[in-house]
Amino acid sequence: MTQTCPSVNRVTTLYRDRSDRTLADYSRPSVAVDTAVLVVDVRGGALGVLQHQREDGGAHGGRWALPGTFLHEGETLADAVLRSLAEKVGLRGTRPQQLHVFDDPGRDDRGWVLSVAHVVLLLADDVAPVLSSRADLRVVPAEEVAGLPFDHDEIVRRAVDRTRQDYALQPDPAGLLGETFTMRGLQALHDAVAPRPGPGEARPSMDTFRRYMVGKGLIHPTGELARKEPGSSVMGKPAELYRRSADSRDLTEVLGVRPLRKDRNRADRRVDAAGPARAFGELTGSKVDPHIQDLVDDVGGQVPLTLTVMPHYVAVRPVGEDRVAAYAKPLTLSVGLDPDHAVAVAADNPDFRLERTSAATHHVHVPASALAEPRRRQAARAVLEQALARIAGPQ
């Protein structure tokens, strides 16, 4: 008579117990959607965040927050986002993109709530009508967003970082300017999205911007001229019109970057990281101060880096990561840190400028001139290493 091993009996029983369970036997979180509506003020050269004031009587009543809602039964995430934007801030006809899933069990004091965050980019002129008709809406500069409930500060930070990276590498990926546009209009849009220049720095010139966009094959002239508006006082020949090259010639091949509307997992991103440079020595035409270049390359000898040349700066990231740890500008290295750490670093180094970017991230701006002094250079190196570890560590 054949006997069955007791351990096999236990495994069989465990399998049967699990197969008998139904979905009702598992705890279920509520699912919400929250959207960072980023507002581009081209004339003012600034990037803002649309916020609405939550109704009194509910959770965090009276506080300013991002528009969001809970997912209804039988509703898709996309439909829930569009419904929340229509109901909370009066926006319709938008095209939000999924950003990140926030799953910290303690993120909402009402209970276990997962939030699928989204981002949408709009021109200030398109948002102006709803702003003028409602007192419960406001636009706050992206660098000044702080103190929002739930984890909306972190949602804003991720949305701004993602948008700035995409706009630095692609010509108007959200299509805000339409199919054709002038070079001046495209540059004004990108300048508004980009981080603010540091002390002693300026936006790239029109020639620099043109060389980047045309030289990389990202846009091409249409052979047509922009129509002159009736009554316009602008003198001279109408501006030439440009068009984005066929999906910017698939930038995954040209520059090794992720298109705006594709969200991929960590393993996929590691493959994409093979495109950009690993050190300043591999770059050509960079206008970043040599002291900053040497510092970044020195750190890159210990921590694998991805350097991506953009019109306004060189983005410094850990290999395999989308998030930017530092912006290497011509005369400044701007490093993102946890707020408490950033405040402490600025206090210890008076020539490092502190920018209170948001509740989740502050930036420490290290001037190139400080890196000539060994003690300041060592402090700057430690700051950059901390910023890289912050991104590469567990999220």
C-alpha positions in Angstrom: 0.0 0.0 0.0 1.5 3.3 -1.1 1.8 6.0 1.6 1.7 9.7 1.0 4.3 11.9 2.6 2.8 14.1 5.4 4.4 17.2 3.9 2.6 16.5 0.6 -0.7 16.3 2.5 0.1 19.7 4.1 0.8 21.3 0.7 -2.3 19.8 -0.8 -4.4 21.1 2.1 -2.9 24.5 1.8 -3.5 24.7 -1.9 -7.1 23.6 -1.4 -7.7 26.2 1.3 -6.4 28.9 -1.0 -8.3 27.8 -4.0 -11.5 27.9 -2.0 -11.1 31.5 -1.1 -13.0 34.2 -3.1 -12.3 37.9 -3.6 -14.6 38.7 -0.7 -12.1 37.1 1.6 -9.4 39.7 0.8 -9.2 43.2 2.2 -9.8 45.8 -0.5 -8.4 49.4 -0.6 -10.4 52.2 -2.0 -9.0 53.5 -5.3 -8.7 57.2 -6.0 -7.3 59.4 -8.8 -5.5 62.7 -8.3 -4.3 64.9 -11.1 -1.5 67.5 -11.2 -2.8 70.1 -13.6 0.4 72.0 -14.7 -0.3 75.4 -16.1 2.2 76.9 -18.6 2.3 80.7 -18.6 4.2 81.4 -21.8 4.1 85.2 -21.5 5.1 85.1 -17.8 7.7 82.4 -18.4 6.5 80.3 -15.5 5.1 76.8 -14.7 2.2 76.7 -12.2 0.0 74.1 -10.5 -3.8 74.4 -10.4 -5.3 73.8 -7.0 -8.9 73.8 -5.7 -10.2 74.5 -2.2 -11.8 71.4 -0.7 -15.4 71.7 0.5 -16.0 72.4 4.2 -17.3 69.4 6.2 -15.3 66.8 4.4 -11.7 65.5 4.9 -9.3 68.4 5.1 -12.2 70.8 4.4 -11.1 74.3 3.4 -7.6 73.3 2.4 -6.1 73.6 -1.1 -5.4 70.4 -2.9 -5.1 68.8 -6.3 -8.4 67.7 -8.0 -9.2 64.1 -7.4 -12.0 61.6 -6.7 -12.7 58.0 -5.9 -13.2 55.4 -8.6 -16.8 54.4 -9.1 -18.0 50.9 -9.7 -17.6 50.0 -13.3 -15.6 53.1 -14.1 -12.2 53.2 -15.7 -9.3 55.3 -14.3 -9.4 57.5 -17.4 -13.1 58.2 -17.0 -12.6 59.0 -13.2 -9.9 61.5 -14.0 -11.9 63.3 -16.6 -14.9 63.3 -14.3 -12.9 64.8 -11.4 -11.4 67.5 -13.6 -14.9 68.5 -14.8 -16.5 68.4 -11.4 -13.7 69.8 -9.2 -12.1 72.5 -11.5 -14.4 72.8 -14.5 -12.0 71.6 -17.1 -13.1 69.4 -20.0 -11.5 68.1 -23.1 -8.1 67.5 -21.5 -5.7 64.5 -22.1 -4.2 63.5 -18.7 -1.4 60.9 -18.6 -0.9 58.4 -15.9 2.0 59.3 -13.7 2.5 57.0 -10.7 0.6 54.8 -8.2 0.9 56.0 -4.6 0.2 53.0 -2.3 1.5 54.0 1.2 -1.2 52.5 3.5 -1.0 55.6 5.7 -1.3 58.2 2.9 -5.0 59.0 3.7 -6.2 59.4 7.2 -9.7 58.2 6.2 -8.5 54.6 5.5 -6.6 52.5 3.1 -6.6 54.4 -0.2 -4.5 53.8 -3.3 -4.1 56.8 -5.5 -3.3 56.6 -9.3 -1.8 60.0 -10.0 -2.1 61.7 -13.4 -0.6 64.8 -15.0 -2.0 67.1 -17.6 -0.3 70.2 -19.1 -2.4 73.2 -20.2 -1.7 76.7 -21.4 -2.5 79.5 -19.0 -4.9 81.0 -21.6 -6.9 77.8 -21.6 -7.2 77.8 -17.8 -8.0 81.5 -17.5 -11.8 81.2 -18.1 -12.3 78.8 -15.1 -10.0 80.9 -12.9 -11.9 84.1 -13.6 -15.3 82.5 -12.7 -14.4 80.7 -9.5 -13.0 81.8 -6.2 -12.1 78.2 -5.1 -9.4 77.8 -7.7 -5.9 79.2 -7.9 -2.6 78.6 -9.7 0.6 78.4 -7.5 4.1 78.5 -9.0 5.5 75.0 -9.1 8.5 75.9 -6.9 6.2 77.2 -4.2 3.8 74.2 -3.8 3.9 73.0 -0.3 1.6 71.8 2.5 -1.0 70.1 0.4 -3.0 67.2 2.1 -2.5 63.5 1.5 0.7 63.1 -0.6 -0.2 65.8 -3.2 3.2 67.6 -2.7 4.9 64.4 -3.9 2.5 64.1 -6.9 3.4 67.6 -7.9 7.1 67.0 -7.6 6.9 63.9 -9.8 4.7 65.6 -12.3 7.0 68.7 -12.6 10.1 66.5 -12.9 8.6 64.3 -15.6 7.3 67.2 -17.6 10.6 69.2 -17.4 12.5 66.1 -18.6 10.2 65.5 -21.4 10.1 69.1 -22.6 13.9 69.3 -22.4 14.3 66.4 -24.7 11.4 66.7 -27.0 9.7 69.7 -28.9 6.4 70.3 -27.2 5.5 66.7 -26.5 2.1 67.6 -25.2 1.2 69.4 -28.4 0.2 72.6 -26.8 1.3 74.7 -29.8 -0.5 72.6 -32.4 1.0 71.0 -35.5 3.0 74.1 -36.6 4.7 76.8 -34.6 7.4 79.5 -34.7 10.8 79.0 -33.2 10.2 81.9 -30.9 6.9 80.4 -29.7 8.5 77.0 -29.1 11.4 78.5 -27.2 9.0 80.6 -25.0 7.0 77.5 -24.2 10.1 75.4 -23.2 11.6 78.3 -21.2 8.3 78.5 -19.2 8.5 74.8 -18.4 12.2 74.7 -17.6 13.6 75.4 -14.1 14.3 79.0 -13.3 17.9 80.2 -14.0 20.2 80.5 -11.1 22.1 83.6 -10.0 24.2 85.0 -12.9 22.6 82.6 -15.4 20.3 83.2 -18.3 18.0 81.3 -20.6 19.6 79.8 -23.7 19.8 82.1 -26.7 17.6 81.6 -29.7 20.6 80.3 -31.7 21.4 77.7 -29.0 17.9 76.6 -28.8 17.6 76.4 -32.6 20.8 74.4 -33.0 19.5 71.9 -30.4 16.1 71.4 -31.9 17.0 71.5 -35.6 20.5 70.0 -35.2 19.0 66.9 -33.4 16.5 66.5 -36.2 13.6 67.1 -33.7 11.9 69.7 -35.8 12.0 70.8 -39.4 10.8 73.9 -41.3 7.5 73.6 -43.2 8.5 76.2 -45.9 5.6 78.3 -44.8 5.4 81.6 -42.8 3.3 82.5 -39.9 0.3 84.6 -40.6 0.6 88.2 -39.5 -2.2 89.1 -37.1 -4.5 92.0 -38.4 -3.4 95.2 -36.7 -0.1 93.8 -35.5 2.6 96.4 -34.9 5.4 93.9 -35.3 7.6 94.9 -38.2 9.6 92.7 -40.6 9.2 89.4 -42.3 6.7 87.0 -40.8 8.3 84.2 -38.8 9.0 80.8 -40.3 6.8 77.9 -39.3 8.2 74.6 -38.0 6.8 71.1 -37.5 7.9 68.3 -35.2 9.7 65.5 -37.1 7.7 62.3 -37.3 7.1 61.7 -33.6 10.5 63.5 -33.2 12.0 60.6 -35.2 11.2 58.3 -32.3 13.4 59.7 -29.6 14.0 56.3 -28.1 16.4 55.8 -31.0 17.7 59.4 -31.3 18.4 60.1 -27.7 17.6 56.9 -25.8 14.7 58.5 -23.8 11.2 57.5 -22.9 8.4 59.1 -24.9 6.0 61.2 -22.7 3.1 58.9 -23.0 4.8 55.6 -22.3 5.1 54.5 -18.6 7.4 51.5 -18.2 8.8 49.5 -15.4 12.2 49.8 -13.8 13.7 47.0 -15.8 12.7 48.7 -19.1 14.2 51.9 -17.9 17.6 50.3 -17.3 17.8 49.3 -21.0 16.9 52.9 -22.1 19.7 54.3 -20.0 22.3 53.1 -22.4 21.7 56.1 -24.7 22.8 59.2 -22.8 26.4 59.9 -21.7 27.9 58.6 -18.4 30.3 61.5 -17.9 31.0 65.0 -19.0 34.1 63.7 -20.9 31.7 62.0 -23.3 29.7 65.2 -24.0 30.5 67.9 -26.6 29.5 71.5 -26.6 28.6 71.6 -22.9 28.8 75.1 -21.4 28.8 73.8 -17.8 31.7 75.2 -15.7 34.7 72.9 -15.6 34.6 72.7 -11.7 31.0 71.4 -11.9 32.0 68.9 -14.7 34.9 67.6 -12.6 32.8 67.1 -9.5 30.0 65.2 -11.4 32.6 63.0 -13.1 34.3 62.4 -9.8 31.1 61.2 -8.3 30.2 59.3 -11.4 33.4 57.2 -10.9 31.7 55.7 -7.8 28.0 55.9 -8.7 26.9 55.1 -12.3 25.3 58.2 -13.8 23.2 59.2 -16.8 23.9 62.6 -18.1 21.5 64.1 -20.6 22.2 67.4 -22.4 19.3 69.7 -22.5 19.0 73.3 -23.7 18.9 74.8 -20.2 21.1 72.3 -18.3 22.6 68.8 -18.1 20.3 66.4 -16.2 22.2 64.2 -13.7 20.4 60.9 -12.8 21.4 57.5 -11.4 21.5 54.9 -14.2 18.1 53.3 -14.8 16.1 56.2 -13.1 13.8 58.7 -14.7 14.0 61.2 -11.8 16.7 64.0 -11.9 19.0 64.2 -8.9 20.7 67.4 -10.0 20.7 70.1 -12.7 24.2 71.0 -13.9 23.7 74.6 -15.2 26.5 76.7 -16.7 27.5 78.3 -13.3 25.4 76.3 -10.7 24.8 72.8 -9.7 21.2 72.5 -8.4 20.7 69.5 -6.2 17.4 68.1 -4.9 17.3 67.0 -1.3 14.9 66.2 1.5 13.9 69.5 3.1 15.5 69.0 6.5 18.8 67.9 4.9 18.7 70.8 2.5 18.2 73.3 5.3 21.1 71.8 7.3 23.4 71.9 4.3 22.6 75.5 3.5 23.2 76.5 7.2 26.6 74.8 7.2 27.6 76.3 3.8 26.5 80.0 3.5 27.5 80.3 -0.1 25.2 77.4 -1.0 21.8 78.9 -1.8 18.6 77.2 -0.5 15.4 77.1 -2.6 12.4 75.8 -0.7 10.9 74.0 -3.8 8.1 72.0 -2.1 7.3 70.1 1.1 8.9 67.0 -0.5 12.0 68.5 -2.0 14.2 71.6 -1.5 17.1 72.5 -3.9 20.6 73.5 -2.8 22.2 75.6 -5.5 26.0 75.2 -5.4 27.9 78.0 -7.3 30.8 76.8 -9.4 33.1 79.4 -7.7 32.7 77.5 -4.4 34.1 74.3 -5.9 37.6 75.7 -6.1 37.9 75.5 -2.3 38.6 71.9 -1.1 36.3 71.9 1.9 33.3 73.4 -0.2 34.0 70.9 -2.9 33.9 68.0 -0.4 30.6 69.3 0.9 29.2 69.6 -2.6 30.2 66.1 -3.4 28.5 64.8 -0.3 25.3 66.7 -1.3 25.3 65.2 -4.8 25.9 61.7 -3.5 23.0 62.1 -1.0 20.7 63.3 -3.8 21.6 60.3 -6.0 21.1 57.9 -3.1 17.7 59.5 -2.4 16.5 58.6 -5.9 18.2 55.2 -6.3 17.1 54.0 -2.9 13.7 52.3 -2.1 10.7 54.3 -3.2 
